C-alpha cells in the first residue's frame, strides 16, 4: 500500500474526494478542511493499493493539483485493516507488477544528481577497485561494485529516454560524465601516492590473474550488462530493492574504471584500453536493457488500462 497526501484548493476538494472515494483501490480516506497553510487549502489523505496509485496520481494531476497544490506518496510497510485488504483485492493487477511512474521519476531524478555524495561514493568505489586490482583480490573488487552509485544515473537516463524527459537524461549524463573522470583522477592520485610510498607496485598487475575479468571484454560482458540492467529496472519498478545488490555485483563498471587507472600507471595501455571499452559496454548495456524493460512495462500497463473498462462492462 501507498499513503497519498493531497494539498488542494478548497474549490477542488469535492472533486478529489470523489476521485479517491470512487476508486476501488482506495481505503482510509480522510479530509482535513483548512489544514494546509502553504499553499492554503484542504488536506486529503488516503491509503491506496500500489497497483492503483499511478491511475490515481494521473487523475489528481489532471485536476492541476501538481501545480496548485501538492501530491506526495509514501510507502506503507504494514496496513492492518480489512478495508486495506479489500482495496488491494479490488485494485486491478498485482502490486509487484505495478509501476508508479511519478514515484519512479522522483526516485531516479534524485539519484541522478552529480552532488558531493555521489562523487564521494564513486571515488571511494574506484579506489577500492584499484586496491583490488593491485592486490589481486576479487573480493575487494566486488566490494567496489557494491559501493558504486552509478546505477542511479544509468536508470535515470533510461527513464528519461522512455518518458521523453530530456532534462533527466542531461542531468544523469552530466553526473556520469563528471563523476567518472573525477573518481578516476582521485584514484590516480591514490595509486601514485601508494606507489611512491612503496605500498603498491602497479607493475604487479601482470601476474594478478584473479582480476583479469575486469578488462577481458567480450560478448559475454554485454550480455551480463543487459541482464543486470533488466534486473535493476525490474527491481526499481516493482519495489524489490533487495535485488539491486545482485545487480551491483554483476557488472564491472567501477572496477573497469579503476583498472584503467592502474593499467595506465603501469604503462599497460592495452589493458587500459580494454578496461575503458569494458566500462563503455557495461554502461550502454545497462541503459539499453533498462529502457527496454520500461517500454515493455509501460505497454503492458496501457493495455491493462484499455481492457479495464471492458472487463467492468
C-alpha positions as CSV (number, residue, x, y, z in Angstrom):
1,X,0.0,0.0,0.0
2,X,1.0,3.6,-0.5
3,X,-0.1,6.6,1.6
4,X,-1.3,9.6,-0.5
5,X,-1.4,13.1,0.8
6,X,-3.0,15.8,-1.3
7,X,-3.0,19.5,-0.6
8,X,-5.6,21.2,-2.8
9,X,-7.5,24.4,-3.1
10,X,-11.0,24.3,-1.5
11,X,-12.7,24.6,-4.9
12,X,-11.2,21.2,-5.9
13,X,-11.8,19.3,-2.7
14,X,-15.1,17.8,-3.7
15,X,-13.6,16.5,-7.0
16,X,-10.6,15.0,-5.2
17,X,-12.7,13.3,-2.6
18,X,-15.0,11.9,-5.4
19,X,-12.0,10.7,-7.3
20,X,-10.5,8.9,-4.3
21,X,-13.8,7.6,-3.0
22,X,-14.8,6.2,-6.4
23,X,-11.7,4.2,-7.0
24,X,-11.8,0.6,-5.7
25,X,-8.1,0.7,-4.7
26,X,-8.6,3.4,-2.1
27,X,-9.0,2.9,1.7
28,X,-8.9,5.1,4.8
29,X,-10.0,8.4,3.2
30,X,-9.5,11.4,5.5
31,X,-10.4,15.0,4.9
32,X,-8.9,17.9,6.9
33,X,-10.6,21.1,5.9
34,X,-8.4,24.2,6.0
35,X,-5.4,22.3,7.4
36,X,-3.0,23.3,4.7
37,X,-1.1,26.5,5.3
38,X,1.3,26.8,2.4
39,X,-0.2,26.6,-0.1
40,X,-3.5,27.3,1.6
41,X,-6.2,24.7,1.2
42,X,-7.5,21.4,2.4
43,X,-5.5,18.3,3.3
44,X,-6.8,15.0,2.0
45,X,-5.2,11.6,2.9
46,X,-5.8,8.1,1.8
47,X,-4.1,4.7,1.5
48,X,-4.1,3.3,-2.0
49,X,-3.1,-0.1,-3.4
50,X,0.2,0.2,-5.3
51,X,-1.4,-1.1,-8.5
52,X,-4.0,1.8,-8.3
53,X,-1.5,4.5,-7.4
54,X,-0.5,5.5,-11.0
55,X,-4.1,5.9,-12.2
56,X,-5.0,7.9,-9.1
57,X,-2.0,10.2,-9.4
58,X,-2.7,10.8,-13.0
59,X,-6.3,11.8,-12.1
60,X,-5.0,14.2,-9.4
61,X,-2.6,15.7,-11.9
62,X,-5.4,16.1,-14.3
63,X,-7.1,18.4,-11.8
64,X,-3.9,20.5,-11.8
65,X,-3.0,19.7,-8.2
66,X,0.6,19.2,-9.1
67,X,0.7,23.0,-9.9
68,X,-1.9,24.5,-7.5
69,X,-1.4,22.2,-4.5
70,X,0.8,19.2,-3.9
71,X,0.8,15.4,-4.1
72,X,3.0,13.2,-2.0
73,X,3.4,9.4,-1.9
74,X,4.8,7.3,0.9
75,X,5.3,3.6,1.1
76,X,3.5,1.7,3.8
77,X,5.2,-1.4,5.1
78,X,2.2,-2.7,7.0
79,X,-1.5,-2.0,6.9
80,X,-3.6,-3.9,9.4
81,X,-7.1,-3.3,8.1
82,X,-9.9,-5.1,6.3
83,X,-10.5,-2.0,4.3
84,X,-6.9,-2.0,3.1
85,X,-7.1,-5.7,2.2
86,X,-10.3,-5.1,0.3
87,X,-8.7,-2.2,-1.6
88,X,-5.8,-4.4,-2.6
89,X,-8.1,-7.2,-3.7
90,X,-10.3,-4.8,-5.7
91,X,-7.4,-2.9,-7.4
92,X,-6.7,-4.4,-10.9
93,X,-3.4,-6.2,-11.4
94,X,-0.6,-7.3,-8.9
95,X,1.3,-4.9,-6.7
96,X,4.6,-6.3,-7.7
97,X,3.8,-5.6,-11.4
98,X,2.6,-2.1,-10.8
99,X,4.8,0.9,-11.9
100,X,4.1,4.2,-10.2
101,X,5.7,6.5,-12.8
102,X,5.7,9.7,-10.7
103,X,7.4,7.8,-8.0
104,X,10.0,6.4,-10.4
105,X,10.6,9.9,-11.8
106,X,11.2,11.3,-8.4
107,X,13.5,8.5,-7.3
108,X,15.7,8.5,-10.4
109,X,15.7,12.3,-10.5
110,X,17.1,12.4,-7.0
111,X,19.7,9.7,-7.7
112,X,20.9,11.4,-11.0
113,X,22.5,14.5,-9.5
114,X,26.2,15.0,-9.6
115,X,26.4,16.1,-5.9
116,X,29.2,15.7,-3.4
117,X,27.8,12.5,-2.1
118,X,27.6,10.9,-5.5
119,X,31.2,11.9,-6.3
120,X,32.4,10.7,-2.9
121,X,30.9,7.2,-3.3
122,X,32.1,6.9,-6.9
123,X,35.6,8.0,-5.9
124,X,35.7,5.6,-2.9
125,X,34.4,2.7,-5.2
126,X,37.1,3.4,-7.8
127,X,39.8,3.5,-5.1
128,X,38.5,0.2,-3.7
129,X,38.6,-1.3,-7.3
130,X,42.2,-0.1,-7.7
131,X,43.2,-1.7,-4.4
132,X,41.5,-4.9,-5.5
133,X,43.4,-4.9,-8.8
134,X,46.7,-4.1,-7.2
135,X,46.3,-6.8,-4.5
136,X,44.7,-9.4,-6.9
137,X,41.6,-9.5,-4.6
138,X,38.3,-10.3,-6.4
139,X,36.5,-9.8,-3.0
140,X,37.7,-6.2,-2.9
141,X,36.7,-5.7,-6.5
142,X,33.2,-7.0,-5.6
143,X,33.1,-4.6,-2.7
144,X,33.8,-1.7,-5.1
145,X,30.9,-2.9,-7.2
146,X,28.5,-2.7,-4.3
147,X,29.7,0.8,-3.2
148,X,29.5,2.2,-6.7
149,X,26.4,4.6,-7.1
150,X,26.4,4.6,-10.9
151,X,23.2,2.6,-11.4
152,X,21.1,5.6,-10.3
153,X,22.1,7.9,-13.2
154,X,22.0,5.0,-15.6
155,X,18.4,4.2,-14.6
156,X,17.6,7.9,-14.8
157,X,18.9,8.0,-18.4
158,X,16.6,5.0,-19.3
159,X,13.6,6.6,-17.6
160,X,14.3,9.9,-19.4
161,X,14.6,8.3,-22.8
162,X,11.4,6.3,-22.4
163,X,9.3,9.2,-20.9
164,X,11.0,11.7,-23.2
165,X,12.4,13.8,-20.3
166,X,15.4,15.4,-21.8
167,X,16.2,17.3,-18.6
168,X,16.5,14.0,-16.8
169,X,18.8,12.5,-19.5
170,X,21.0,15.6,-19.5
171,X,21.3,15.7,-15.7
172,X,22.1,12.0,-15.4
173,X,24.5,12.1,-18.3
174,X,26.3,15.0,-16.7
175,X,26.6,13.1,-13.4
176,X,28.3,10.2,-15.2
177,X,30.5,12.4,-17.5
178,X,31.6,14.4,-14.5
179,X,31.7,11.6,-11.9
180,X,33.9,9.0,-13.6
181,X,36.7,11.5,-14.6
182,X,36.7,12.9,-11.1
183,X,36.7,9.5,-9.5
184,X,39.5,8.3,-11.8
185,X,41.5,11.4,-11.1
186,X,41.2,10.8,-7.3
187,X,42.2,7.1,-7.9
188,X,45.2,8.2,-10.0
189,X,46.4,10.4,-7.1
190,X,45.9,7.5,-4.7
191,X,47.7,4.9,-6.9
192,X,50.6,7.3,-7.4
193,X,50.8,8.1,-3.7
194,X,50.7,4.4,-2.8
195,X,53.4,3.6,-5.4
196,X,55.7,6.4,-4.1
197,X,55.3,5.2,-0.6
198,X,56.1,1.6,-1.6
199,X,52.7,0.3,-0.6
200,X,51.7,-0.8,-4.0
201,X,53.6,-1.7,-7.2
202,X,51.4,-1.2,-10.3
203,X,53.7,-3.5,-12.2
204,X,52.4,-6.5,-10.3
205,X,49.1,-6.4,-12.4
206,X,50.9,-8.6,-15.0
207,X,50.7,-11.5,-12.6
208,X,47.4,-10.7,-10.9
209,X,45.2,-13.1,-12.9
210,X,42.3,-13.4,-10.5
211,X,41.0,-10.0,-11.6
212,X,41.7,-10.4,-15.3
213,X,37.9,-10.5,-15.8
214,X,37.8,-6.7,-15.3
215,X,39.5,-5.9,-18.6
216,X,38.6,-9.0,-20.5
217,X,35.7,-7.6,-22.6
218,X,33.7,-9.6,-25.0
219,X,30.1,-10.6,-26.0
220,X,29.6,-12.1,-22.5
221,X,30.2,-8.6,-21.0
222,X,27.4,-7.1,-23.0
223,X,25.1,-10.0,-22.1
224,X,25.8,-9.6,-18.4
225,X,25.2,-5.8,-18.7
226,X,21.9,-6.4,-20.4
227,X,20.7,-8.9,-17.8
228,X,21.9,-6.6,-15.0
229,X,20.1,-3.6,-16.5
230,X,16.9,-5.5,-16.9
231,X,17.1,-6.9,-13.3
232,X,17.9,-3.5,-11.9
233,X,15.0,-1.7,-13.6
234,X,12.6,-4.5,-12.6
235,X,13.8,-4.1,-9.0
236,X,13.2,-0.3,-9.1
237,X,9.8,-0.5,-10.7
238,X,8.4,-3.3,-8.5
239,X,9.8,-2.1,-5.1
240,X,12.1,-5.1,-4.9
241,X,15.1,-3.1,-3.9
242,X,16.9,-6.0,-2.3
243,X,17.6,-7.3,-5.9
244,X,19.6,-4.2,-6.6
245,X,22.6,-5.6,-4.6
246,X,22.8,-8.5,-7.0
247,X,22.8,-6.0,-9.9
248,X,25.6,-4.0,-8.4
249,X,27.9,-7.1,-8.1
250,X,27.2,-8.4,-11.6
251,X,28.6,-5.6,-13.7
252,X,32.2,-4.3,-14.0
253,X,31.6,-0.5,-14.4
254,X,33.5,0.9,-11.4
255,X,36.1,-1.9,-11.4
256,X,36.8,-1.2,-15.1
257,X,37.4,2.5,-14.3
258,X,39.7,1.6,-11.5
259,X,41.6,-0.8,-13.7
260,X,42.1,1.9,-16.4
261,X,44.0,4.0,-13.9
262,X,46.2,1.2,-12.5
263,X,47.0,-0.1,-16.0
264,X,47.8,3.4,-17.2
265,X,50.2,4.0,-14.3
266,X,51.8,0.6,-15.0
267,X,52.2,1.5,-18.7
268,X,49.9,-1.3,-19.8
269,X,48.0,0.8,-22.3
270,X,46.5,-2.3,-24.0
271,X,44.8,-3.3,-20.7
272,X,43.8,0.3,-20.1
273,X,42.1,0.4,-23.4
274,X,40.3,-2.8,-22.9
275,X,39.1,-1.7,-19.5
276,X,37.8,1.5,-20.9
277,X,35.9,-0.5,-23.5
278,X,34.6,-2.7,-20.8
279,X,33.3,0.4,-19.0
280,X,31.5,1.7,-22.1
281,X,30.0,-1.7,-23.0
282,X,28.6,-2.1,-19.5
283,X,27.2,1.4,-19.3
284,X,25.5,1.1,-22.7
285,X,24.1,-2.4,-22.0
286,X,22.6,-1.4,-18.7
287,X,20.8,1.7,-20.2
288,X,19.6,-0.3,-23.2
289,X,18.1,-3.2,-21.2
290,X,16.6,-0.8,-18.6
291,X,14.9,1.2,-21.3
292,X,13.5,-2.0,-22.9
293,X,12.1,-3.1,-19.6
294,X,10.4,0.2,-19.1
295,X,8.9,0.2,-22.6
296,X,7.5,-3.3,-22.1
297,X,6.1,-2.5,-18.7
298,X,4.6,0.7,-20.0
299,X,2.9,-1.1,-22.9
300,X,1.5,-3.7,-20.5
301,X,0.2,-1.1,-18.2
302,X,-1.5,0.8,-21.0
303,X,-3.0,-2.4,-22.4
304,X,-4.4,-3.3,-18.9
305,X,-5.9,0.2,-18.7
306,X,-7.6,-0.1,-22.0
307,X,-9.0,-3.6,-21.1
308,X,-10.2,-2.5,-17.7
309,X,-13.4,-0.7,-18.8
310,X,-14.3,-3.7,-21.0
311,X,-14.0,-6.1,-18.1
312,X,-16.1,-3.8,-15.9
313,X,-18.7,-3.6,-18.6
